Amino acid sequence: MSQRTGSLKTSPKPPTRRVGLMSEFGRFAPNRVFFAMLAGMLSGGLYALAIPLILDAINPPSGGLSYLDGNVGYFLGFKINQGPLAAFFALFCLVILITRAASAILAARISLELSSNLRQRLCKGIVQSSYPRLEEIGQARLMVAVTDDVRRIIGGAEAVPQLMINTVMLISLLGFLWYINAHVFIFVLEAVVFGVLTFHVPMLFATNYFRRARDLYDTLQKGVNGLILGVKELQLDQQKRNEYFDKILSPCERELLKVEKRAISTISAANSYGDLLFFMVIGVIAFIFVNYHQVSATDLTAVVMVLLYITAPIALIINSLPKISMAIVSLRKVKSTLGELPERIDVERPTCHRAWDTINFVGASYRHSGGKTQDGFFVGPLDFTIRKGEITFIVGGNGSGKSTLCKMLSLHYPPSAGDVRFDGKIVDTECIEDYRQNIATVFSDYFLFDRLLGPINDEKLVLARHYLQALAIDHKVQIEGGIFSTTDLSDGQRKRLALVVAFIDDKELYLLDEWAADQDPEFKRVFYMNILPELRARGKAVVVVSHDDRYFHIADQILIMEDGKIVERRYSDGAPVERLMVAVATATVSE
Ligand SMILES: Nc1ncnc2c1ncn2[C@@H]1O[C@H](COP(=O)(O)OP(=O)(O)OP(=O)(O)O)[C@@H](O)[C@H]1O
């Protein structure tokens, strides 16, 4: 393929960048993230201040906040000590409530918006991606990214305010500790640093386990897809069913369970260690530390109270870490998947609107990506012309490359060499989208939406009714407000409905891959004798993959494929117009 069209090829996989949850959030909504953090910090700081307030209430004459001390009073019939201090405490709690709720609500909303944004970017990326790239990434990975990963990111993001509030609380409590007794503060700080460092080691292991579990999850999803889609076949054969479970599902499930168990066990052990650490610190202070440093009884009470209080934020920080860790793994997966998809915003493009009468394949070829051990199937080099107002049949044995050729013609597979030309103009990245707009298909692996997509007008509806009638499904399916009354149809009926959908769009090229294969003789006749000639009469280019030699005579051109090459081209009278030597073609493939 020429250099211009070479740009249609899929780009190499981008390297995975390190992605942080907070940096991602910061980039997404910097102002709101700032306010959420500010509110979280304020609430954490105020939480910590509750301790001196309570201590002051217990020990009124100890200075500090004791100026708020007052007489016993009554409120709503309740006897209240130190009225002003109590009122201040209530107000204080209200501010904590507001700041904490504001931080959590803001963070939750940002996380939902970011997740929705990621989901939309993934969906847009999927629809704008080249088809070979999607085949490379695989359905299972895309499904997990759009569903599970995005859900985990929400879970992790919601844990961030917890982490923030409790971290600030922890810092403030340490500050208060310093205010009470500097020696105790230094000792506790050393314990915290030691605790964080020693806690970080198992967390590194846990994150690795989560990463491995995430990869296994893709494989498991693929297996479950196979199970759901192949349930009919598996139900009919116990041996196959057992093998599917024994060799595919169960090993993956076992491995995933093992890795997840390790991750959870590591985290649980680390959590228990984290919880216990502070009780040990309390014990050391109460039983040993006081023997070496001067600590008054009042200070000791305050210190123990702070240390007991400190265990709660530490436990909450520890609990939020696995969720955040999983969210980071998922975020990296989503970002790496996004990196493999085109990040193209729907901006105004110059429209090509190129009218055409012929499509030429000039030495065009395509290679499928192969398995681990072999090269993928090679189709080409192909040289032929499709004309408007003509019907072209593509025939050939199974696996000869007919569907691949169709996907090259529909511009889903960009040629790896040679050109596809519309009226002599090579298809380039600028115009591929415009050329595609004029192609209607029913692929052998078609998908039937439950509605007519795109603008609907009366003319279209009349055409739809005409084809529903012609294909005898008008008694089964009606179109109400653009939506089909049902798509629960037999395979043949569904395919007929897919044909109706393709026909009512006024496209220039109609590509029908083995449409007639599972139709009754009656509908085959309607298809070949009425519908196809009608399309030709409307000046459409019609390409049909067919095995129905009874109807070959209606074709203007027949391309015969074998092993990825067109080995013969005939006109409808059966006289070969061009015979390509298989040996020559084979030699070209091996180049
Ligand atoms: N997505 C794919 N990835 C890798 N190889 C593929 C892919 N699709 C098809 N192939 C390979 O390309 C070859 C041609 O397949 P293709 O579907 O084009 O043949 P076909 O002539 O349409 O066959 P059939 O008549 O059975 O539908 C096959 O050998 C197949 O293994």
PDBQT file of the ligand as one rigid body, heavy atoms in Angstrom, charges set to zero:
ROOT
HETATM    1  N1  LIG A 601      -9.909 -12.242  13.094  1.00  0.00    +0.000 N 
HETATM    2  C1  LIG A 601      -9.068 -13.145  12.590  1.00  0.00    +0.000 A 
HETATM    3  N2  LIG A 601      -7.853 -13.303  13.152  1.00  0.00    +0.000 NA
HETATM    4  C2  LIG A 601      -6.981 -14.195  12.654  1.00  0.00    +0.000 A 
HETATM    5  N3  LIG A 601      -7.246 -14.983  11.586  1.00  0.00    +0.000 NA
HETATM    6  C3  LIG A 601      -8.438 -14.882  10.991  1.00  0.00    +0.000 A 
HETATM    7  C4  LIG A 601      -9.426 -13.950  11.465  1.00  0.00    +0.000 A 
HETATM    8  N4  LIG A 601     -10.511 -14.055  10.672  1.00  0.00    +0.000 NA
HETATM    9  C5  LIG A 601     -10.232 -15.016   9.759  1.00  0.00    +0.000 A 
HETATM   10  N5  LIG A 601      -8.990 -15.501   9.944  1.00  0.00    +0.000 N 
HETATM   11  C6  LIG A 601      -8.327 -16.507   9.147  1.00  0.00    +0.000 C 
HETATM   12  O1  LIG A 601      -8.398 -16.114   7.784  1.00  0.00    +0.000 OA
HETATM   13  C7  LIG A 601      -8.736 -17.227   6.967  1.00  0.00    +0.000 C 
HETATM   14  C8  LIG A 601      -9.844 -16.801   6.016  1.00  0.00    +0.000 C 
HETATM   15  O2  LIG A 601     -10.987 -16.536   6.773  1.00  0.00    +0.000 OA
HETATM   16  P1  LIG A 601     -12.273 -15.929   6.085  1.00  0.00    +0.000 P 
HETATM   17  O3  LIG A 601     -13.286 -15.784   7.141  1.00  0.00    +0.000 OA
HETATM   18  O4  LIG A 601     -11.890 -14.716   5.338  1.00  0.00    +0.000 OA
HETATM   19  O5  LIG A 601     -12.658 -17.081   5.054  1.00  0.00    +0.000 OA
HETATM   20  P2  LIG A 601     -14.015 -17.346   4.289  1.00  0.00    +0.000 P 
HETATM   21  O6  LIG A 601     -13.643 -17.659   2.880  1.00  0.00    +0.000 OA
HETATM   22  O7  LIG A 601     -14.967 -16.234   4.483  1.00  0.00    +0.000 OA
HETATM   23  O8  LIG A 601     -14.512 -18.656   5.009  1.00  0.00    +0.000 OA
HETATM   24  P3  LIG A 601     -16.008 -19.199   5.205  1.00  0.00    +0.000 P 
HETATM   25  O9  LIG A 601     -16.571 -19.548   3.875  1.00  0.00    +0.000 OA
HETATM   26  O10 LIG A 601     -15.794 -20.387   6.052  1.00  0.00    +0.000 OA
HETATM   27  O11 LIG A 601     -16.761 -18.109   5.896  1.00  0.00    +0.000 OA
HETATM   28  C9  LIG A 601      -9.125 -18.361   7.868  1.00  0.00    +0.000 C 
HETATM   29  O12 LIG A 601      -8.148 -19.371   7.719  1.00  0.00    +0.000 OA
HETATM   30  C10 LIG A 601      -9.057 -17.810   9.272  1.00  0.00    +0.000 C 
HETATM   31  O13 LIG A 601      -8.299 -18.659  10.080  1.00  0.00    +0.000 OA
ENDROOT
TORSDOF 0
